[in-house]
Amino acid sequence: MSKAHELHQEAVVIDGHCDTILSVMTRGSWFGSRSRDFFERDEDGHIDLPRLLEGGITCQVMALYIEPQYKPAASARRCLEMLDAFYSLLDQSEQFVMATKVQDILDAKAGGKVAGLLSIEGGEAIEGSLSALRNFYRLGVRAMGLTWNQRNDLADGVGEKSAKSGLTDLGISVVKEMEKLGMLVDVSHLSESSFWGVHEVADRPYIASHSNAQALASHPRNLTDKQIEALASKGGVIGVVFCPPFVDDDRENVTLSRVCDHIDHIKKVAGIDHVGLGSDFDGFGVSPGSPQVMKDVSEMPKLTEELLRRGYTEEEVKKVLGGNWLRVYKEVIG
């Protein structure tokens, strides 16, 4: 067994974002209209339980993504449908368990299981109600992105080109309530002005669950160095993302090595304590034969190999693989 393989097996490995819940539901995914069996190894998509175990994943953050056709009127209902799909997976296997606190993740590691942690992708799900937010917390949700790409009643998404506003009054109340509850505020889809609105009002660490460094790839969802520094100053973590447009402007340069360049850059700007993984697996497709970071989650140990090859210490590698997420989870979620 190689040093990299041993280290990967020893580490707590946390992937901060995927869209697998959508792809295992009956309706719709990036990979076609058929649903996938989460418990059978499949060549479609990026994630299923056998491949999570093969890739050494301890905790997979599962996004509850509110698709545009459900906004605004059916957002809460759609989120509840996705929660139901997640709970159905829990009912079908003792190897897949729910995480609502750090100890659940550590217990999953000790038991050779995979933990799923829930995050809402799009604050439309709460339909303007702090009561709804609190109930989603009671159902196990531990993080939320305030927007997807559009504007909503909390903030502006990154796709909003004309407005330069920050958070709405309701958005500020939601951030404060999330911090009170012990939920992570996710800024990955926010416009830059709304990002700074979160930074201004946040008292606890916030996260960018799936974003890269804009200095290396110009995608608007990637963070500037000033944003990276600001997020780090609050104690947060950036999950590097594997989706090709976020990795490099030139698709031919989309490689695992280039993702590690983003890790290098965030380490240089903010320090090793503020970078983790946020693959966005099952949230994007890649044309056959096109360059990609890795084919699926089973290849995650290759990232450990590459970081060690670059001279990262074992302690640094463990922080990137999941230690930094654990630190923030412990502080915010408990």
C-alpha positions as MATLAB code, in Angstrom:
seq = 'MSKAHELHQEAVVIDGHCDTILSVMTRGSWFGSRSRDFFERDEDGHIDLPRLLEGGITCQVMALYIEPQYKPAASARRCLEMLDAFYSLLDQSEQFVMATKVQDILDAKAGGKVAGLLSIEGGEAIEGSLSALRNFYRLGVRAMGLTWNQRNDLADGVGEKSAKSGLTDLGISVVKEMEKLGMLVDVSHLSESSFWGVHEVADRPYIASHSNAQALASHPRNLTDKQIEALASKGGVIGVVFCPPFVDDDRENVTLSRVCDHIDHIKKVAGIDHVGLGSDFDGFGVSPGSPQVMKDVSEMPKLTEELLRRGYTEEEVKKVLGGNWLRVYKEVIG';
ca = [
       0.000    0.000    0.000;
       1.414    3.392   -1.009;
       1.974    6.231    1.427;
      -0.715    8.273   -0.344;
      -3.244    5.435   -0.112;
      -2.526    4.897    3.581;
      -2.892    8.611    4.298;
      -6.136    8.832    2.352;
      -7.592    5.858    4.210;
      -6.554    7.329    7.547;
      -7.952   10.822    6.888;
     -11.466   12.094    7.429;
     -12.427   13.015    3.856;
     -15.264   15.499    3.378;
     -16.658   16.681    0.043;
     -18.469   19.945    0.634;
     -20.951   19.824   -2.251;
     -22.677   17.462   -4.682;
     -26.014   17.314   -6.516;
     -26.542   13.577   -6.214;
     -29.964   13.774   -4.569;
     -31.359   15.318   -7.742;
     -29.749   12.676   -9.943;
     -31.216    9.773   -7.974;
     -34.734   11.213   -8.035;
     -37.148   10.201  -10.760;
     -37.229   13.563  -12.470;
     -34.251   15.162  -14.066;
     -30.500   15.420  -13.726;
     -27.520   16.569  -15.751;
     -27.132   12.932  -16.845;
     -30.553   12.359  -18.362;
     -34.095   11.775  -17.221;
     -33.658    8.326  -15.691;
     -33.117    7.982  -11.964;
     -30.025    6.147  -10.711;
     -29.739    3.531   -7.984;
     -27.630    5.100   -5.245;
     -26.697    1.678   -3.903;
     -25.436    0.145   -7.151;
     -22.146    1.054   -8.808;
     -23.006    2.935  -11.995;
     -20.951    4.363  -14.828;
     -23.406    7.282  -15.148;
     -22.943   10.312  -12.956;
     -20.223   10.762  -10.383;
     -21.508    9.425   -7.072;
     -23.169    6.358   -5.632;
     -22.543    4.573   -2.347;
     -20.084    1.975   -3.737;
     -18.004    4.718   -5.352;
     -18.119    6.889   -2.224;
     -16.692    3.967   -0.234;
     -14.094    3.269   -2.925;
     -13.066    6.929   -2.923;
     -12.637    6.942    0.852;
     -15.273    9.596    1.485;
     -16.260    9.980    5.145;
     -18.886   12.703    4.705;
     -20.621   13.832    1.541;
     -22.518   17.118    1.680;
     -25.752   16.633   -0.262;
     -27.310   19.703   -1.858;
     -31.057   20.195   -1.955;
     -31.044   22.202   -5.183;
     -34.196   24.152   -5.976;
     -34.548   24.091   -9.763;
     -35.782   27.277  -11.481;
     -39.139   25.794  -12.517;
     -40.112   25.436   -8.858;
     -39.373   29.056   -7.957;
     -40.839   30.873   -6.197;
     -44.205   29.319   -5.380;
     -43.240   25.632   -5.067;
     -39.757   26.035   -3.582;
     -40.509   24.728   -0.098;
     -42.509   21.787   -1.472;
     -39.659   20.836   -3.818;
     -37.146   21.037   -0.999;
     -39.332   18.741    1.097;
     -39.515   16.284   -1.812;
     -35.733   16.227   -1.967;
     -35.517   15.756    1.798;
     -37.890   12.824    1.437;
     -35.592   11.305   -1.202;
     -32.609   11.690    1.129;
     -34.438   10.067    4.047;
     -35.462    7.228    1.758;
     -31.776    6.543    1.079;
     -31.088    6.452    4.822;
     -33.864    3.888    5.272;
     -32.350    1.547    2.687;
     -28.817    1.089    4.005;
     -26.996    0.992    7.327;
     -23.826    2.094    5.527;
     -25.278    5.518    4.706;
     -26.053    7.658    7.751;
     -27.090   11.222    8.474;
     -24.740   13.812    9.939;
     -26.111   16.751   11.915;
     -23.041   17.263   14.113;
     -19.327   16.515   14.018;
     -19.601   13.399   16.165;
     -21.827   11.800   13.527;
     -19.012   12.212   10.993;
     -16.412   10.786   13.365;
     -18.697    7.855   14.176;
     -19.165    7.164   10.459;
     -15.404    7.121   10.015;
     -14.969    4.691   12.899;
     -17.692    2.416   11.515;
     -16.564    2.409    7.898;
     -19.739    4.209    6.831;
     -20.514    7.298    4.755;
     -22.278   10.254    6.368;
     -24.549   12.586    4.434;
     -24.840   16.208    5.545;
     -27.663   18.316    4.115;
     -27.368   21.766    2.536;
     -30.061   23.797    0.777;
     -28.922   25.356   -2.501;
     -31.146   28.387   -2.927;
     -32.792   30.340   -0.129;
     -36.087   30.341   -2.034;
     -36.746   27.099   -0.152;
     -37.705   28.960    3.013;
     -40.189   31.154    1.104;
     -39.363   34.202    3.184;
     -40.128   32.491    6.485;
     -37.764   32.181    9.450;
     -40.161   29.544   10.783;
     -39.580   27.488    7.646;
     -35.825   27.931    8.093;
     -36.061   26.651   11.658;
     -38.111   23.655   10.532;
     -35.605   22.745    7.833;
     -32.987   22.831   10.585;
     -35.144   20.490   12.663;
     -35.272   18.153    9.665;
     -31.484   18.016    9.603;
     -30.368   20.766    7.223;
     -27.090   22.275    8.415;
     -26.113   24.708    5.636;
     -27.778   26.926    3.051;
     -26.690   28.959    0.073;
     -28.697   32.173    0.195;
     -29.211   32.161   -3.569;
     -28.541   30.129   -6.647;
     -27.655   32.348   -9.623;
     -30.781   34.501   -9.611;
     -31.910   37.286   -7.341;
     -34.362   36.337   -4.627;
     -35.831   37.969   -1.528;
     -32.597   37.440    0.450;
     -29.817   38.591   -1.883;
     -28.529   38.779   -5.447;
     -27.165   35.696   -7.160;
     -24.019   35.827   -9.243;
     -26.100   35.823  -12.432;
     -27.585   39.228  -11.544;
     -25.589   41.607  -13.737;
     -27.116   45.029  -13.178;
     -27.831   45.337   -9.458;
     -25.065   46.155   -6.997;
     -27.046   45.659   -3.817;
     -26.036   43.570   -0.831;
     -28.361   41.589    1.378;
     -31.986   42.549    1.834;
     -33.279   43.172    5.345;
     -34.760   39.679    5.228;
     -31.418   38.302    4.064;
     -29.700   39.869    7.061;
     -32.311   38.336    9.372;
     -31.771   34.931    7.746;
     -27.994   35.093    8.213;
     -28.460   36.034   11.863;
     -30.997   33.244   12.408;
     -28.761   30.686   10.697;
     -25.881   31.652   12.974;
     -28.151   31.377   15.999;
     -29.359   27.919   14.939;
     -25.938   26.585   14.029;
     -26.242   26.546   10.235;
     -23.465   27.375    7.793;
     -24.013   30.335    5.475;
     -22.802   29.398    1.980;
     -21.723   32.237   -0.346;
     -20.747   30.213   -3.438;
     -23.591   31.509   -5.627;
     -23.770   35.089   -4.358;
     -23.007   38.191   -6.381;
     -19.917   40.002   -5.187;
     -21.955   42.782   -3.574;
     -24.061   40.239   -1.685;
     -20.911   38.380   -0.663;
     -19.699   41.556    1.014;
     -23.116   41.940    2.622;
     -22.684   38.529    4.263;
     -19.144   39.371    5.315;
     -20.307   42.586    6.959;
     -23.005   40.983    9.107;
     -21.508   37.535    9.804;
     -20.203   36.907   13.311;
     -19.295   33.257   12.702;
     -17.368   31.464    9.941;
     -19.135   31.259    6.593;
     -18.213   29.055    3.659;
     -17.941   28.892   -0.124;
     -18.881   25.246   -0.590;
     -17.898   24.971   -4.260;
     -15.817   27.822   -5.675;
     -12.285   28.254   -7.001;
      -9.829   31.153   -7.293;
     -10.716   33.799   -9.861;
      -7.019   34.574  -10.262;
      -6.656   31.218  -12.061;
     -10.025   30.924  -13.812;
     -12.274   33.878  -14.571;
     -15.644   32.216  -13.932;
     -17.810   34.727  -12.023;
     -18.578   32.127   -9.328;
     -14.895   31.919   -8.441;
     -13.640   34.191   -5.642;
     -11.254   37.108   -5.940;
      -8.217   37.207   -3.684;
      -9.899   39.911   -1.592;
     -12.928   37.662   -1.098;
     -10.695   34.719   -0.202;
      -8.861   36.846    2.375;
     -12.151   38.123    3.805;
     -13.678   34.659    4.127;
     -10.522   33.392    5.813;
     -10.562   36.322    8.251;
     -13.881   35.004    9.570;
     -12.490   31.476    9.844;
     -14.302   30.008    6.843;
     -13.398   27.394    4.230;
     -13.486   27.361    0.419;
     -14.274   24.021   -1.206;
     -12.399   23.711   -4.494;
     -14.706   22.641   -7.311;
     -14.069   20.202  -10.173;
     -16.566   21.622  -12.716;
     -14.461   22.413  -15.839;
     -15.303   26.144  -16.358;
     -14.254   26.835  -12.753;
     -10.915   25.060  -13.165;
      -9.506   26.878  -16.201;
     -10.707   29.182  -18.946;
      -9.184   26.768  -21.473;
     -11.002   23.426  -21.328;
      -7.818   21.668  -22.456;
      -6.207   22.675  -19.149;
      -8.905   21.070  -16.988;
      -6.919   18.546  -14.953;
      -6.455   17.388  -11.395;
      -3.138   19.222  -11.393;
      -4.925   22.473  -12.253;
      -7.370   21.971   -9.360;
      -4.339   21.575   -7.102;
      -3.041   24.870   -8.508;
      -6.196   26.431   -7.040;
      -5.446   24.764   -3.700;
      -1.911   26.165   -3.896;
      -3.258   29.636   -4.620;
      -5.816   29.644   -1.811;
      -3.134   28.358    0.559;
      -0.861   31.221   -0.518;
      -3.568   33.882   -0.149;
      -5.397   32.671    2.951;
      -3.388   29.867    4.541;
      -3.766   26.101    4.578;
      -6.581   26.241    7.168;
      -9.089   27.702    4.724;
      -9.198   25.307    1.765;
     -11.145   22.067    1.401;
     -12.998   20.060   -1.235;
     -16.331   20.913   -2.877;
     -16.431   18.807   -6.028;
     -19.922   19.699   -7.339;
     -20.143   16.071   -8.496;
     -23.414   15.226  -10.231;
     -23.920   18.966  -10.736;
     -22.258   19.042  -14.146;
     -21.709   16.833  -17.144;
     -18.624   16.345  -19.315;
     -18.779   15.398  -22.984;
     -17.152   12.042  -23.781;
     -13.456   12.528  -24.434;
     -13.369   16.031  -22.945;
     -10.727   16.879  -20.316;
     -11.898   16.407  -16.750;
     -10.494   16.501  -13.223;
     -11.458   12.907  -12.452;
     -14.109   10.543  -13.790;
     -15.974   10.198  -10.489;
     -15.615   10.167   -6.707;
     -13.852    6.793   -6.713;
     -10.737    8.581   -7.991;
     -10.511   10.988   -5.045;
      -7.303    9.307   -3.710;
      -5.507   10.707   -6.755;
      -5.827   14.166   -5.199;
      -3.995   12.956   -2.096;
      -1.231   11.587   -4.334;
      -0.900   14.906   -6.156;
      -0.742   17.000   -2.986;
       1.963   14.772   -1.533;
       3.855   14.966   -4.818;
       3.764   18.771   -4.516;
       5.372   18.632   -1.100;
       2.365   19.094    1.153;
       2.922   17.606    4.599;
       0.652   14.834    5.828;
      -0.953   17.280    8.269;
      -1.633   19.765    5.455;
      -3.141   17.060    3.243;
      -5.455   15.952    6.054;
      -6.632   19.549    6.499;
      -7.489   19.856    2.801;
      -9.184   16.460    2.665;
     -11.524   17.195    5.547;
      -9.823   18.590    8.628;
     -10.655   22.180    7.767;
     -14.326   21.341    7.202;
     -14.353   19.520   10.555;
     -12.969   22.605   12.299;
     -15.665   24.859   10.881;
     -18.400   22.281   11.475;
     -17.333   21.975   15.099;
     -17.467   25.736   15.579;
     -20.787   26.338   13.794;
     -22.760   23.085   13.758;
     -21.442   21.540   16.931;
];
